Amino acid sequence: MICASCDINVDGVLISSFVGYAAGALAIFLILRQWFRWFGPDGLFVNPPLVEAAAYVCILGLLILLW
């Protein structure tokens, strides 16, 4: 489990744990995006890129909240 206050050490460079959350949210988002492309109602939204950005932010927020 990712510690909320822990930093990631990459060859002596400390990277914020937010980067790990953002990468995890991106992986989840890409899976959900494919699922929505296959089964989801694409014509339901007027501005699909805006909905995708909002979905990514929601997933990122949930990851931060839950860990």
CHARMM-style PDB file with segment names, atoms N, HN, CA, C and O in Angstrom:
ATOM      1  N   MET     1       0.848  -1.169   0.000  1.00  0.00      PROA
ATOM      2  CA  MET     1       0.000   0.000   0.000  1.00  0.00      PROA
ATOM      3  C   MET     1       0.894   1.232   0.000  1.00  0.00      PROA
ATOM      4  O   MET     1       1.958   1.240   0.619  1.00  0.00      PROA
ATOM      5  N   ILE     2       0.454   2.266  -0.696  1.00  0.00      PROA
ATOM      6  HN  ILE     2      -0.410   2.259  -1.198  1.00  0.00      PROA
ATOM      7  CA  ILE     2       1.228   3.500  -0.810  1.00  0.00      PROA
ATOM      8  C   ILE     2       0.978   4.367   0.416  1.00  0.00      PROA
ATOM      9  O   ILE     2      -0.169   4.611   0.790  1.00  0.00      PROA
ATOM     10  N   CYS     3       2.040   4.821   1.027  1.00  0.00      PROA
ATOM     11  HN  CYS     3       2.972   4.622   0.723  1.00  0.00      PROA
ATOM     12  CA  CYS     3       1.938   5.702   2.185  1.00  0.00      PROA
ATOM     13  C   CYS     3       1.697   7.126   1.695  1.00  0.00      PROA
ATOM     14  O   CYS     3       2.365   7.589   0.770  1.00  0.00      PROA
ATOM     15  N   ALA     4       0.753   7.813   2.308  1.00  0.00      PROA
ATOM     16  HN  ALA     4       0.210   7.437   3.059  1.00  0.00      PROA
ATOM     17  CA  ALA     4       0.391   9.148   1.845  1.00  0.00      PROA
ATOM     18  C   ALA     4       1.516  10.159   2.042  1.00  0.00      PROA
ATOM     19  O   ALA     4       1.613  11.128   1.289  1.00  0.00      PROA
ATOM     20  N   SER     5       2.354   9.947   3.031  1.00  0.00      PROA
ATOM     21  HN  SER     5       2.276   9.159   3.643  1.00  0.00      PROA
ATOM     22  CA  SER     5       3.420  10.908   3.287  1.00  0.00      PROA
ATOM     23  C   SER     5       4.777  10.403   2.811  1.00  0.00      PROA
ATOM     24  O   SER     5       5.783  11.077   3.032  1.00  0.00      PROA
ATOM     25  N   CYS     6       4.835   9.256   2.175  1.00  0.00      PROA
ATOM     26  HN  CYS     6       4.018   8.709   1.996  1.00  0.00      PROA
ATOM     27  CA  CYS     6       6.099   8.686   1.720  1.00  0.00      PROA
ATOM     28  C   CYS     6       6.439   9.201   0.326  1.00  0.00      PROA
ATOM     29  O   CYS     6       5.560   9.383  -0.516  1.00  0.00      PROA
ATOM     30  N   ASP     7       7.707   9.428   0.102  1.00  0.00      PROA
ATOM     31  HN  ASP     7       8.422   9.280   0.786  1.00  0.00      PROA
ATOM     32  CA  ASP     7       8.175   9.819  -1.217  1.00  0.00      PROA
ATOM     33  C   ASP     7       8.814   8.607  -1.884  1.00  0.00      PROA
ATOM     34  O   ASP     7       9.273   7.686  -1.208  1.00  0.00      PROA
ATOM     35  N   ILE     8       8.841   8.616  -3.201  1.00  0.00      PROA
ATOM     36  HN  ILE     8       8.469   9.364  -3.750  1.00  0.00      PROA
ATOM     37  CA  ILE     8       9.448   7.546  -3.972  1.00  0.00      PROA
ATOM     38  C   ILE     8      10.878   7.960  -4.272  1.00  0.00      PROA
ATOM     39  O   ILE     8      11.112   9.060  -4.772  1.00  0.00      PROA
ATOM     40  N   ASN     9      11.834   7.093  -3.973  1.00  0.00      PROA
ATOM     41  HN  ASN     9      11.643   6.199  -3.567  1.00  0.00      PROA
ATOM     42  CA  ASN     9      13.243   7.385  -4.185  1.00  0.00      PROA
ATOM     43  C   ASN     9      13.696   6.689  -5.465  1.00  0.00      PROA
ATOM     44  O   ASN     9      13.711   5.460  -5.539  1.00  0.00      PROA
ATOM     45  N   VAL    10      14.067   7.482  -6.478  1.00  0.00      PROA
ATOM     46  HN  VAL    10      14.055   8.480  -6.419  1.00  0.00      PROA
ATOM     47  CA  VAL    10      14.556   6.949  -7.745  1.00  0.00      PROA
ATOM     48  C   VAL    10      15.967   7.466  -7.958  1.00  0.00      PROA
ATOM     49  O   VAL    10      16.158   8.612  -8.364  1.00  0.00      PROA
ATOM     50  N   ASP    11      16.946   6.631  -7.688  1.00  0.00      PROA
ATOM     51  HN  ASP    11      16.791   5.700  -7.359  1.00  0.00      PROA
ATOM     52  CA  ASP    11      18.366   6.987  -7.831  1.00  0.00      PROA
ATOM     53  C   ASP    11      18.722   8.273  -7.107  1.00  0.00      PROA
ATOM     54  O   ASP    11      19.452   9.110  -7.639  1.00  0.00      PROA
ATOM     55  N   GLY    12      18.210   8.432  -5.898  1.00  0.00      PROA
ATOM     56  HN  GLY    12      17.617   7.753  -5.466  1.00  0.00      PROA
ATOM     57  CA  GLY    12      18.526   9.592  -5.090  1.00  0.00      PROA
ATOM     58  C   GLY    12      17.636  10.793  -5.328  1.00  0.00      PROA
ATOM     59  O   GLY    12      17.781  11.812  -4.653  1.00  0.00      PROA
ATOM     60  N   VAL    13      16.720  10.692  -6.273  1.00  0.00      PROA
ATOM     61  HN  VAL    13      16.603   9.864  -6.822  1.00  0.00      PROA
ATOM     62  CA  VAL    13      15.796  11.782  -6.550  1.00  0.00      PROA
ATOM     63  C   VAL    13      14.464  11.443  -5.901  1.00  0.00      PROA
ATOM     64  O   VAL    13      13.863  10.411  -6.204  1.00  0.00      PROA
ATOM     65  N   LEU    14      14.006  12.305  -5.015  1.00  0.00      PROA
ATOM     66  HN  LEU    14      14.494  13.143  -4.769  1.00  0.00      PROA
ATOM     67  CA  LEU    14      12.732  12.061  -4.344  1.00  0.00      PROA
ATOM     68  C   LEU    14      11.585  12.564  -5.211  1.00  0.00      PROA
ATOM     69  O   LEU    14      11.559  13.720  -5.632  1.00  0.00      PROA
ATOM     70  N   ILE    15      10.651  11.677  -5.463  1.00  0.00      PROA
ATOM     71  HN  ILE    15      10.672  10.737  -5.121  1.00  0.00      PROA
ATOM     72  CA  ILE    15       9.476  12.004  -6.261  1.00  0.00      PROA
ATOM     73  C   ILE    15       8.269  11.936  -5.338  1.00  0.00      PROA
ATOM     74  O   ILE    15       8.133  10.996  -4.556  1.00  0.00      PROA
ATOM     75  N   SER    16       7.411  12.910  -5.426  1.00  0.00      PROA
ATOM     76  HN  SER    16       7.522  13.674  -6.061  1.00  0.00      PROA
ATOM     77  CA  SER    16       6.230  12.987  -4.579  1.00  0.00      PROA
ATOM     78  C   SER    16       5.339  11.767  -4.791  1.00  0.00      PROA
ATOM     79  O   SER    16       5.297  11.204  -5.885  1.00  0.00      PROA
ATOM     80  N   SER    17       4.634  11.366  -3.745  1.00  0.00      PROA
ATOM     81  HN  SER    17       4.668  11.824  -2.857  1.00  0.00      PROA
ATOM     82  CA  SER    17       3.734  10.227  -3.872  1.00  0.00      PROA
ATOM     83  C   SER    17       2.552  10.546  -4.786  1.00  0.00      PROA
ATOM     84  O   SER    17       1.874   9.638  -5.268  1.00  0.00      PROA
ATOM     85  N   PHE    18       2.306  11.835  -5.023  1.00  0.00      PROA
ATOM     86  HN  PHE    18       2.856  12.572  -4.632  1.00  0.00      PROA
ATOM     87  CA  PHE    18       1.249  12.239  -5.945  1.00  0.00      PROA
ATOM     88  C   PHE    18       1.493  11.686  -7.348  1.00  0.00      PROA
ATOM     89  O   PHE    18       0.544  11.359  -8.061  1.00  0.00      PROA
ATOM     90  N   VAL    19       2.759  11.580  -7.743  1.00  0.00      PROA
ATOM     91  HN  VAL    19       3.529  11.846  -7.164  1.00  0.00      PROA
ATOM     92  CA  VAL    19       3.096  11.050  -9.063  1.00  0.00      PROA
ATOM     93  C   VAL    19       2.653   9.593  -9.166  1.00  0.00      PROA
ATOM     94  O   VAL    19       2.156   9.167 -10.208  1.00  0.00      PROA
ATOM     95  N   GLY    20       2.830   8.836  -8.095  1.00  0.00      PROA
ATOM     96  HN  GLY    20       3.233   9.183  -7.249  1.00  0.00      PROA
ATOM     97  CA  GLY    20       2.367   7.456  -8.084  1.00  0.00      PROA
ATOM     98  C   GLY    20       0.860   7.357  -8.186  1.00  0.00      PROA
ATOM     99  O   GLY    20       0.333   6.505  -8.901  1.00  0.00      PROA
ATOM    100  N   TYR    21       0.161   8.234  -7.466  1.00  0.00      PROA
ATOM    101  HN  TYR    21       0.589   8.926  -6.884  1.00  0.00      PROA
ATOM    102  CA  TYR    21      -1.295   8.267  -7.552  1.00  0.00      PROA
ATOM    103  C   TYR    21      -1.748   8.644  -8.961  1.00  0.00      PROA
ATOM    104  O   TYR    21      -2.692   8.055  -9.488  1.00  0.00      PROA
ATOM    105  N   ALA    22      -1.083   9.617  -9.568  1.00  0.00      PROA
ATOM    106  HN  ALA    22      -0.316  10.095  -9.139  1.00  0.00      PROA
ATOM    107  CA  ALA    22      -1.447  10.052 -10.912  1.00  0.00      PROA
ATOM    108  C   ALA    22      -1.227   8.932 -11.928  1.00  0.00      PROA
ATOM    109  O   ALA    22      -2.033   8.757 -12.843  1.00  0.00      PROA
ATOM    110  N   ALA    23      -0.138   8.174 -11.770  1.00  0.00      PROA
ATOM    111  HN  ALA    23       0.516   8.317 -11.027  1.00  0.00      PROA
ATOM    112  CA  ALA    23       0.118   7.054 -12.681  1.00  0.00      PROA
ATOM    113  C   ALA    23      -0.919   5.951 -12.488  1.00  0.00      PROA
ATOM    114  O   ALA    23      -1.394   5.366 -13.461  1.00  0.00      PROA
ATOM    115  N   GLY    24      -1.267   5.667 -11.240  1.00  0.00      PROA
ATOM    116  HN  GLY    24      -0.881   6.142 -10.449  1.00  0.00      PROA
ATOM    117  CA  GLY    24      -2.300   4.660 -10.977  1.00  0.00      PROA
ATOM    118  C   GLY    24      -3.651   5.080 -11.524  1.00  0.00      PROA
ATOM    119  O   GLY    24      -4.384   4.261 -12.079  1.00  0.00      PROA
ATOM    120  N   ALA    25      -3.983   6.354 -11.370  1.00  0.00      PROA
ATOM    121  HN  ALA    25      -3.388   7.019 -10.919  1.00  0.00      PROA
ATOM    122  CA  ALA    25      -5.249   6.867 -11.906  1.00  0.00      PROA
ATOM    123  C   ALA    25      -5.255   6.806 -13.426  1.00  0.00      PROA
ATOM    124  O   ALA    25      -6.289   6.530 -14.034  1.00  0.00      PROA
ATOM    125  N   LEU    26      -4.107   7.061 -14.040  1.00  0.00      PROA
ATOM    126  HN  LEU    26      -3.267   7.285 -13.546  1.00  0.00      PROA
ATOM    127  CA  LEU    26      -4.021   6.986 -15.495  1.00  0.00      PROA
ATOM    128  C   LEU    26      -4.239   5.556 -15.976  1.00  0.00      PROA
ATOM    129  O   LEU    26      -4.932   5.335 -16.969  1.00  0.00      PROA
ATOM    130  N   ALA    27      -3.655   4.589 -15.284  1.00  0.00      PROA
ATOM    131  HN  ALA    27      -3.092   4.769 -14.477  1.00  0.00      PROA
ATOM    132  CA  ALA    27      -3.845   3.185 -15.668  1.00  0.00      PROA
ATOM    133  C   ALA    27      -5.315   2.779 -15.550  1.00  0.00      PROA
ATOM    134  O   ALA    27      -5.859   2.140 -16.451  1.00  0.00      PROA
ATOM    135  N   ILE    28      -5.948   3.145 -14.452  1.00  0.00      PROA
ATOM    136  HN  ILE    28      -5.505   3.664 -13.720  1.00  0.00      PROA
ATOM    137  CA  ILE    28      -7.366   2.832 -14.266  1.00  0.00      PROA
ATOM    138  C   ILE    28      -8.209   3.540 -15.316  1.00  0.00      PROA
ATOM    139  O   ILE    28      -9.139   2.954 -15.868  1.00  0.00      PROA
ATOM    140  N   PHE    29      -7.887   4.798 -15.593  1.00  0.00      PROA
ATOM    141  HN  PHE    29      -7.131   5.275 -15.145  1.00  0.00      PROA
ATOM    142  CA  PHE    29      -8.635   5.575 -16.574  1.00  0.00      PROA
ATOM    143  C   PHE    29      -8.535   4.973 -17.971  1.00  0.00      PROA
ATOM    144  O   PHE    29      -9.531   4.919 -18.693  1.00  0.00      PROA
ATOM    145  N   LEU    30      -7.345   4.522 -18.359  1.00  0.00      PROA
ATOM    146  HN  LEU    30      -6.536   4.566 -17.773  1.00  0.00      PROA
ATOM    147  CA  LEU    30      -7.186   3.945 -19.693  1.00  0.00      PROA
ATOM    148  C   LEU    30      -7.992   2.658 -19.843  1.00  0.00      PROA
ATOM    149  O   LEU    30      -8.537   2.389 -20.913  1.00  0.00      PROA
ATOM    150  N   ILE    31      -8.069   1.867 -18.784  1.00  0.00      PROA
ATOM    151  HN  ILE    31      -7.626   2.085 -17.914  1.00  0.00      PROA
ATOM    152  CA  ILE    31      -8.889   0.653 -18.826  1.00  0.00      PROA
ATOM    153  C   ILE    31     -10.363   1.017 -18.936  1.00  0.00      PROA
ATOM    154  O   ILE    31     -11.089   0.443 -19.748  1.00  0.00      PROA
ATOM    155  N   LEU    32     -10.808   1.974 -18.119  1.00  0.00      PROA
ATOM    156  HN  LEU    32     -10.218   2.440 -17.460  1.00  0.00      PROA
ATOM    157  CA  LEU    32     -12.210   2.391 -18.177  1.00  0.00      PROA
ATOM    158  C   LEU    32     -12.549   3.070 -19.502  1.00  0.00      PROA
ATOM    159  O   LEU    32     -13.673   2.954 -19.991  1.00  0.00      PROA
ATOM    160  N   ARG    33     -11.596   3.765 -20.073  1.00  0.00      PROA
ATOM    161  HN  ARG    33     -10.683   3.859 -19.676  1.00  0.00      PROA
ATOM    162  CA  ARG    33     -11.829   4.432 -21.359  1.00  0.00      PROA
ATOM    163  C   ARG    33     -12.098   3.416 -22.458  1.00  0.00      PROA
ATOM    164  O   ARG    33     -13.002   3.601 -23.273  1.00  0.00      PROA
ATOM    165  N   GLN    34     -11.309   2.334 -22.481  1.00  0.00      PROA
ATOM    166  HN  GLN    34     -10.575   2.184 -21.818  1.00  0.00      PROA
ATOM    167  CA  GLN    34     -11.552   1.284 -23.467  1.00  0.00      PROA
ATOM    168  C   GLN    34     -12.910   0.620 -23.250  1.00  0.00      PROA
ATOM    169  O   GLN    34     -13.629   0.317 -24.201  1.00  0.00      PROA
ATOM    170  N   TRP    35     -13.238   0.403 -21.999  1.00  0.00      PROA
ATOM    171  HN  TRP    35     -12.653   0.649 -21.226  1.00  0.00      PROA
ATOM    172  CA  TRP    35     -14.521  -0.218 -21.686  1.00  0.00      PROA
ATOM    173  C   TRP    35     -15.672   0.676 -22.156  1.00  0.00      PROA
ATOM    174  O   TRP    35     -16.649   0.181 -22.719  1.00  0.00      PROA
ATOM    175  N   PHE    36     -15.565   1.973 -21.931  1.00  0.00      PROA
ATOM    176  HN  PHE    36     -14.772   2.375 -21.473  1.00  0.00      PROA
ATOM    177  CA  PHE    36     -16.605   2.890 -22.385  1.00  0.00      PROA
ATOM    178  C   PHE    36     -16.655   2.991 -23.906  1.00  0.00      PROA
ATOM    179  O   PHE    36     -17.728   3.188 -24.477  1.00  0.00      PROA
ATOM    180  N   ARG    37     -15.517   2.859 -24.562  1.00  0.00      PROA
ATOM    181  HN  ARG    37     -14.645   2.699 -24.099  1.00  0.00      PROA
ATOM    182  CA  ARG    37     -15.519   2.884 -26.029  1.00  0.00      PROA
ATOM    183  C   ARG    37     -16.271   1.678 -26.594  1.00  0.00      PROA
ATOM    184  O   ARG    37     -16.964   1.785 -27.606  1.00  0.00      PROA
ATOM    185  N   TRP    38     -16.126   0.519 -25.920  1.00  0.00      PROA
ATOM    186  HN  TRP    38     -15.563   0.432 -25.098  1.00  0.00      PROA
ATOM    187  CA  TRP    38     -16.799  -0.687 -26.397  1.00  0.00      PROA
ATOM    188  C   TRP    38     -18.280  -0.713 -26.023  1.00  0.00      PROA
ATOM    189  O   TRP    38     -19.122  -1.055 -26.853  1.00  0.00      PROA
ATOM    190  N   PHE    39     -18.601  -0.357 -24.784  1.00  0.00      PROA
ATOM    191  HN  PHE    39     -17.916  -0.079 -24.109  1.00  0.00      PROA
ATOM    192  CA  PHE    39     -19.956  -0.542 -24.278  1.00  0.00      PROA
ATOM    193  C   PHE    39     -20.685   0.750 -23.932  1.00  0.00      PROA
ATOM    194  O   PHE    39     -21.906   0.745 -23.776  1.00  0.00      PROA
ATOM    195  N   GLY    40     -19.972   1.831 -23.813  1.00  0.00      PROA
ATOM    196  HN  GLY    40     -18.980   1.835 -23.940  1.00  0.00      PROA
ATOM    197  CA  GLY    40     -20.571   3.061 -23.308  1.00  0.00      PROA
ATOM    198  C   GLY    40     -21.294   3.874 -24.358  1.00  0.00      PROA
ATOM    199  O   GLY    40     -21.089   3.696 -25.559  1.00  0.00      PROA
ATOM    200  N   PRO    41     -22.124   4.750 -23.896  1.00  0.00      PROA
ATOM    201  CA  PRO    41     -22.853   5.643 -24.815  1.00  0.00      PROA
ATOM    202  C   PRO    41     -22.002   6.849 -25.201  1.00  0.00      PROA
ATOM    203  O   PRO    41     -22.003   7.858 -24.497  1.00  0.00      PROA
ATOM    204  N   ASP    42     -21.282   6.752 -26.307  1.00  0.00      PROA
ATOM    205  HN  ASP    42     -21.282   5.932 -26.880  1.00  0.00      PROA
ATOM    206  CA  ASP    42     -20.407   7.853 -26.730  1.00  0.00      PROA
ATOM    207  C   ASP    42     -21.203   9.077 -27.176  1.00  0.00      PROA
ATOM    208  O   ASP    42     -20.747  10.205 -26.986  1.00  0.00      PROA
ATOM    209  N   GLY    43     -22.357   8.883 -27.752  1.00  0.00      PROA
ATOM    210  HN  GLY    43     -22.728   7.967 -27.907  1.00  0.00      PROA
ATOM    211  CA  GLY    43     -23.146   9.994 -28.246  1.00  0.00      PROA
ATOM    212  C   GLY    43     -23.950  10.707 -27.179  1.00  0.00      PROA
ATOM    213  O   GLY    43     -24.692  11.642 -27.481  1.00  0.00      PROA
ATOM    214  N   LEU    44     -23.814  10.279 -25.938  1.00  0.00      PROA
ATOM    215  HN  LEU    44     -23.212   9.519 -25.692  1.00  0.00      PROA
ATOM    216  CA  LEU    44     -24.597  10.859 -24.847  1.00  0.00      PROA
ATOM    217  C   LEU    44     -24.054  12.221 -24.406  1.00  0.00      PROA
ATOM    218  O   LEU    44     -24.804  13.049 -23.890  1.00  0.00      PROA
ATOM    219  N   PHE    45     -22.767  12.452 -24.606  1.00  0.00      PROA
ATOM    220  HN  PHE    45     -22.157  11.779 -25.025  1.00  0.00      PROA
ATOM    221  CA  PHE    45     -22.133  13.671 -24.109  1.00  0.00      PROA
ATOM    222  C   PHE    45     -21.837  14.629 -25.256  1.00  0.00      PROA
ATOM    223  O   PHE    45     -21.473  14.210 -26.355  1.00  0.00      PROA
ATOM    224  N   VAL    46     -21.996  15.912 -24.985  1.00  0.00      PROA
ATOM    225  HN  VAL    46     -22.291  16.253 -24.093  1.00  0.00      PROA
ATOM    226  CA  VAL    46     -21.727  16.929 -25.999  1.00  0.00      PROA
ATOM    227  C   VAL    46     -20.226  17.123 -26.177  1.00  0.00      PROA
ATOM    228  O   VAL    46     -19.752  17.326 -27.295  1.00  0.00      PROA
ATOM    229  N   ASN    47     -19.472  17.059 -25.068  1.00  0.00      PROA
ATOM    230  HN  ASN    47     -19.857  16.894 -24.160  1.00  0.00      PROA
ATOM    231  CA  ASN    47     -18.032  17.292 -25.103  1.00  0.00      PROA
ATOM    232  C   ASN    47     -17.314  16.110 -24.430  1.00  0.00      PROA
ATOM    233  O   ASN    47     -16.968  16.193 -23.252  1.00  0.00      PROA
ATOM    234  N   PRO    48     -17.085  15.004 -25.172  1.00  0.00      PROA
ATOM    235  CA  PRO    48     -16.461  13.820 -24.574  1.00  0.00      PROA
ATOM    236  C   PRO    48     -15.083  14.050 -23.953  1.00  0.00      PROA
ATOM    237  O   PRO    48     -14.808  13.452 -22.912  1.00  0.00      PROA
ATOM    238  N   PRO    49     -14.183  14.889 -24.529  1.00  0.00      PROA
ATOM    239  CA  PRO    49     -12.895  15.109 -23.862  1.00  0.00      PROA
ATOM    240  C   PRO    49     -13.038  15.736 -22.473  1.00  0.00      PROA
ATOM    241  O   PRO    49     -12.265  15.424 -21.566  1.00  0.00      PROA
ATOM    242  N   LEU    50     -14.005  16.600 -22.311  1.00  0.00      PROA
ATOM    243  HN  LEU    50     -14.633  16.854 -23.047  1.00  0.00      PROA
ATOM    244  CA  LEU    50     -14.237  17.205 -21.001  1.00  0.00      PROA
ATOM    245  C   LEU    50     -14.724  16.159 -20.000  1.00  0.00      PROA
ATOM    246  O   LEU    50     -14.331  16.180 -18.833  1.00  0.00      PROA
ATOM    247  N   VAL    51     -15.567  15.259 -20.451  1.00  0.00      PROA
ATOM    248  HN  VAL    51     -15.886  15.242 -21.399  1.00  0.00      PROA
ATOM    249  CA  VAL    51     -16.049  14.178 -19.581  1.00  0.00      PROA
ATOM    250  C   VAL    51     -14.902  13.245 -19.215  1.00  0.00      PROA
ATOM    251  O   VAL    51     -14.834  12.773 -18.079  1.00  0.00      PROA
ATOM    252  N   GLU    52     -14.003  12.970 -20.152  1.00  0.00      PROA
ATOM    253  HN  GLU    52     -14.058  13.353 -21.074  1.00  0.00      PROA
ATOM    254  CA  GLU    52     -12.851  12.116 -19.864  1.00  0.00      PROA
ATOM    255  C   GLU    52     -11.915  12.782 -18.853  1.00  0.00      PROA
ATOM    256  O   GLU    52     -11.398  12.115 -17.956  1.00  0.00      PROA
ATOM    257  N   ALA    53     -11.700  14.069 -18.990  1.00  0.00      PROA
ATOM    258  HN  ALA    53     -12.120  14.610 -19.718  1.00  0.00      PROA
ATOM    259  CA  ALA    53     -10.856  14.793 -18.027  1.00  0.00      PROA
ATOM    260  C   ALA    53     -11.483  14.782 -16.641  1.00  0.00      PROA
ATOM    261  O   ALA    53     -10.788  14.604 -15.641  1.00  0.00      PROA
ATOM    262  N   ALA    54     -12.788  14.971 -16.583  1.00  0.00      PROA
ATOM    263  HN  ALA    54     -13.352  15.116 -17.395  1.00  0.00      PROA
ATOM    264  CA  ALA    54     -13.479  14.943 -15.293  1.00  0.00      PROA
ATOM    265  C   ALA    54     -13.425  13.554 -14.670  1.00  0.00      PROA
ATOM    266  O   ALA    54     -13.278  13.425 -13.455  1.00  0.00      PROA
ATOM    267  N   ALA    55     -13.541  12.518 -15.490  1.00  0.00      PROA
ATOM    268  HN  ALA    55     -13.660  12.623 -16.477  1.00  0.00      PROA
ATOM    269  CA  ALA    55     -13.456  11.145 -14.981  1.00  0.00      PROA
ATOM    270  C   ALA    55     -12.069  10.874 -14.410  1.00  0.00      PROA
ATOM    271  O   ALA    55     -11.945  10.246 -13.358  1.00  0.00      PROA
ATOM    272  N   TYR    56     -11.017  11.345 -15.098  1.00  0.00      PROA
ATOM    273  HN  TYR    56     -11.118  11.856 -15.952  1.00  0.00      PROA
ATOM    274  CA  TYR    56      -9.656  11.167 -14.593  1.00  0.00      PROA
ATOM    275  C   TYR    56      -9.461  11.873 -13.247  1.00  0.00      PROA
ATOM    276  O   TYR    56      -8.857  11.314 -12.331  1.00  0.00      PROA
ATOM    277  N   VAL    57      -9.966  13.081 -13.135  1.00  0.00      PROA
ATOM    278  HN  VAL    57     -10.456  13.535 -13.879  1.00  0.00      PROA
ATOM    279  CA  VAL    57      -9.834  13.830 -11.881  1.00  0.00      PROA
ATOM    280  C   VAL    57     -10.590  13.120 -10.761  1.00  0.00      PROA
ATOM    281  O   VAL    57     -10.111  13.066  -9.629  1.00  0.00      PROA
ATOM    282  N   CYS    58     -11.760  12.579 -11.066  1.00  0.00      PROA
ATOM    283  HN  CYS    58     -12.149  12.623 -11.986  1.00  0.00      PROA
ATOM    284  CA  CYS    58     -12.528  11.844 -10.054  1.00  0.00      PROA
ATOM    285  C   CYS    58     -11.801  10.589  -9.607  1.00  0.00      PROA
ATOM    286  O   CYS    58     -11.762  10.290  -8.413  1.00  0.00      PROA
ATOM    287  N   ILE    59     -11.225   9.849 -10.547  1.00  0.00      PROA
ATOM    288  HN  ILE    59     -11.256  10.092 -11.516  1.00  0.00      PROA
ATOM    289  CA  ILE    59     -10.466   8.639 -10.196  1.00  0.00      PROA
ATOM    290  C   ILE    59      -9.256   9.005  -9.358  1.00  0.00      PROA
ATOM    291  O   ILE    59      -8.960   8.333  -8.370  1.00  0.00      PROA
ATOM    292  N   LEU    60      -8.552  10.061  -9.738  1.00  0.00      PROA
ATOM    293  HN  LEU    60      -8.792  10.607 -10.541  1.00  0.00      PROA
ATOM    294  CA  LEU    60      -7.386  10.516  -8.972  1.00  0.00      PROA
ATOM    295  C   LEU    60      -7.788  10.916  -7.569  1.00  0.00      PROA
ATOM    296  O   LEU    60      -7.114  10.554  -6.605  1.00  0.00      PROA
ATOM    297  N   GLY    61      -8.873  11.657  -7.440  1.00  0.00      PROA
ATOM    298  HN  GLY    61      -9.420  11.952  -8.224  1.00  0.00      PROA
ATOM    299  CA  GLY    61      -9.354  12.062  -6.126  1.00  0.00      PROA
ATOM    300  C   GLY    61      -9.745  10.878  -5.262  1.00  0.00      PROA
ATOM    301  O   GLY    61      -9.477  10.866  -4.060  1.00  0.00      PROA
ATOM    302  N   LEU    62     -10.383   9.871  -5.874  1.00  0.00      PROA
ATOM    303  HN  LEU    62     -10.600   9.881  -6.850  1.00  0.00      PROA
ATOM    304  CA  LEU    62     -10.759   8.679  -5.103  1.00  0.00      PROA
ATOM    305  C   LEU    62      -9.528   7.905  -4.639  1.00  0.00      PROA
ATOM    306  O   LEU    62      -9.498   7.401  -3.517  1.00  0.00      PROA
ATOM    307  N   LEU    63      -8.514   7.809  -5.497  1.00  0.00      PROA
ATOM    308  HN  LEU    63      -8.538   8.219  -6.408  1.00  0.00      PROA
ATOM    309  CA  LEU    63      -7.285   7.120  -5.080  1.00  0.00      PROA
ATOM    310  C   LEU    63      -6.623   7.832  -3.908  1.00  0.00      PROA
ATOM    311  O   LEU    63      -6.175   7.186  -2.960  1.00  0.00      PROA
ATOM    312  N   ILE    64      -6.561   9.134  -3.967  1.00  0.00      PROA
ATOM    313  HN  ILE    64      -6.925   9.658  -4.737  1.00  0.00      PROA
ATOM    314  CA  ILE    64      -5.954   9.895  -2.878  1.00  0.00      PROA
ATOM    315  C   ILE    64      -6.777   9.769  -1.602  1.00  0.00      PROA
ATOM    316  O   ILE    64      -6.229   9.638  -0.508  1.00  0.00      PROA
ATOM    317  N   LEU    65      -8.080   9.810  -1.753  1.00  0.00      PROA
ATOM    318  HN  LEU    65      -8.525   9.916  -2.642  1.00  0.00      PROA
ATOM    319  CA  LEU    65      -8.969   9.715  -0.588  1.00  0.00      PROA
ATOM    320  C   LEU    65      -8.903   8.337   0.068  1.00  0.00      PROA
ATOM    321  O   LEU    65      -8.914   8.232   1.295  1.00  0.00      PROA
ATOM    322  N   LEU    66      -8.835   7.289  -0.739  1.00  0.00      PROA
ATOM    323  HN  LEU    66      -8.826   7.375  -1.735  1.00  0.00      PROA
ATOM    324  CA  LEU    66      -8.881   5.923  -0.197  1.00  0.00      PROA
ATOM    325  C   LEU    66      -7.543   5.456   0.370  1.00  0.00      PROA
ATOM    326  O   LEU    66      -7.512   4.563   1.217  1.00  0.00      PROA
ATOM    327  N   TRP    67      -6.418   6.058  -0.095  1.00  0.00      PROA
ATOM    328  HN  TRP    67      -6.443   6.783  -0.783  1.00  0.00      PROA
ATOM    329  CA  TRP    67      -5.130   5.652   0.462  1.00  0.00      PROA
ATOM    330  C   TRP    67      -4.578   6.798   1.216  1.00  0.00      PROA
ATOM    331  OT1 TRP    67      -3.490   6.699   1.782  1.00  0.00      PROA
TER     332      TRP     67
END
